[in-house]
Amino acid sequence: MCDHAQKHRVLLEDPDFADPLGDIMEFRLTYAGPLYATQRDARPGQPPKATQNRHDIRRAMHLQLKRLWDHWPGLSETHVSKGAAFLATRQPDPPIAISSKELSARHSHYGFGFVPLVTAELDLTCSLDILFLRPDRPGDVVWGGDIDNRLKTFLDALRIPEAGENYAGRIPQDDEKPFFCLLEDDKLITRVAVDTDRLLEPINGQFNANDARLIVTVRIRPYEFMPENMHFG
């Protein structure tokens, strides 16, 4: 018999966003490790744990998104370059960045060259379906408000970092040139659905109250189609 108290679902959706054309690009991202609440555990003279946590999560997303860019046909540099002749007739000013090289140059911050997959310039939006597993009862997450603060840390880690995240003091590693991330801005998320349940398998060999395993289904589509974003089809 299923214990319905063990599972909860939260849905946040933009009611003005219609999706008559269906999903264009779909893939999954995963994360397993500590997930701290935003602005909750800072000590005097030390940054909050969530600040370093966002970088660790961003690093985990980078490795997966780098592989996506390398293997998804519509994102390959060869595919993008084939559309150059077609796009040349429009010549927007400034030109819209569509390749990883162009995006990295456009989003160069703190010594990092960030490559966001979803950008306002390409008129792209995305929705997220998140399976959130953690050691405690899922109901405690929802009704205690903890899900909001911990998910904020995760959602913040999906975008290009903002000022105050200590990136001026970081140096990109060799495999972080460029640095891939999902979003230019988290305002480009139109829908977030969260299912919570109990984590039954420990992470790193033992159960920790702050640990979580997230499986995220990402769906991306143009808000309006234009030549530059047709390669997402």
N, C-alpha and C positions, 0 to 999 in steps of 0.2 A: 504494500500500500504506500502510495507516495505521500510524503510529508510536505504539504504545500507551504508550511511555514519556513521551509528550508530555502525557498526560491523567491526572488523578487525581481521585477522588471521595471525599469525607469525609462521613459521615452521623452526626449526633448526634441521638438521639431518646429521648424519655421512654417507656420500655417499658410504663408503666402507663397511658398515654394511648391510649384507643381512639377511633376516629373512624367509628362505624357510620353516621352520618347524612351523611357526605360534607362537601365544602366549601360554605360559605355565601357568602363574599365573597372574590373573588380579583382582584388587580391587580398591577402591576409598578412598582417604583421603580428608578431608575438613578443611578449616580454615576460620574463620570470626573474623575480628578485625583489628587493625592498621597494616599497612605494610609500613615501612619507606624505603627510598632509602638508599643504602649502601654508606657510606662515604660522606654524604651530610649535616648533621645537627649537627656536633660536636661543642661543646663549649669549650673554654680553660679550661683545668683541668678536663673535664668530658668526659666520653666515648660517642661515637655516639649513638643516639637513636636506630640505627639498631643493635647494639651489644646486648642490652637487648631484642629488638624485636626478634632477632634470638632465644634467649633462650625461650621466650614465645611461639614462633611457634614450636620450638623443643619439648617443653613440651606438646603442643596440639597434635603433631604427636605421641609422646611417648604413650599417653593414648590410641590412636586408634591402634597403632601397637602392643601394649601389648595385646589388645583384639584379634587382628588378630593372634598372636602367640598362644593365649589360645584356639582359636576356629578353625583355619585352620587345617584340618587333616594332611597335609604334614609337618606342623611345630611342631606338638605336640611332647613332649618328648617321649611318648610311641611309636609313629611312628618312630622317629629317632632311638630309642634304638633297635627296631626290626631289623634295618638294620646293627647293629653292627657286627653280625657274618659274613655278606656278605662283609663288608668293612675290616674285620680283615685280609683277605688274602693279601691285598695290603700294609698295614702298611707304609704309607708315613712318612717321617721324616723331620720336626715334623708332627704329625698327623693333619689332616685338621679339623678345628673347624666347627661343624655342629649344635650343640645344643646351646640353649640360655645360658646355664651355661658355656660351653666351649668358646663361643664368648665373654661373659662378662669378663672372665678371660684373654682372648687374647687382649681385647681392654679396659684395665683398665687405665684410665687417670684422673688426677686431683681429685682422690677420687671417681670417677664415674666408674661403670662397664657398658660400652656401648655394646648394642647388635644390630649390623647392620644386616639388612636383606640381602642386596646385598653386596657381598664381592668379591674382586679379587681372593681370595684363592679358592672360589667355582666357579670361572669363570662365574659369573653371570653379566648380563647387564639389564638395564631397560630403558623403554621409558615413557614419561610423556605427557599426553594430559591435558591441563589446561584451565578451563573456569575461566576467570579473570573478576569479576564484581566490579566496583567502581563508585562513585557518578558522576564523570565528564564524558564528552563525550569520548568514546573509542578512537577516532581519536587523541585527545590530548595526550593520553598515548603513542600511537605508534610514532607519528611524533615528539613529544617533547622529545623522548629518555627516558622518565620516566619509561617506562615498563622495560627497561634493568636494571636499578638500583634497582627498587623495586623487580623484579623477582630474581635478584642476591641475595638479602636478603633472599627470600623464599627458593631458591635452596640451599644456604649455610646452611640453617636451617635443611635441610633434611639429612645432613651428620654428622658424628662425629665432634665435634667442634675442631677448630685448636687453636694453641697458640695465645694469644692476645684477646681471647673472655671472659676473666675474670673468667674462670671456676676454677682456683686455689683458688679463693675467695668464691666459692659457696659450699654449702653442700647439697648432695642429700637428698630429702625427703624420707620418709619411702616407698612410692609407686614408687620411682625412683631407686629401688635396685632390679634388674638392670634397666638400662635406655635404652629403645628401640628406635632405629632410623632407617631410611630407608636405608641409604647408608654408606658404609665405606669411600667412596671418591666420589665426584660428577663427576669425570672423568669416572665413570661407567655408566653415562647417555649417551645413544646413540641417543636419539631423544627427542626433546621438541617441542610440538605444542601448541600455545597459541591463544585462542579465547577471545577477549575482548568485553564487552558490558556494558551498564549502570546498576548500582545497583539501584533497585527500592524499596527495603525494607531497612530501616535504621538498623544499628547494634547498640545495646544498646540504642534504643529509639530515636536516632537522627542521622542525616547525618554528617559525619566528612570527610574532604577532604582526610585524610590519610587512611580511612577505606577501606577494600576490603573483598570480599567473594570469596574464591577460591575453586573450585571443581576439584580434580586432579584424573584422571584415570591412575593408575600405571600398567604397564605390564612388567613382569619379565620373562626372559628365560635364560638358559645357552647358552653361546657363543659356547661352545663345551660340549657335554654330557660326564659325567663321573659318576661313582657310587655314589660319595658323593653329587652330585646335582640332582640325579634322583628323590628325594622326592619333587621337585618342579613340577613334572609332575602330 
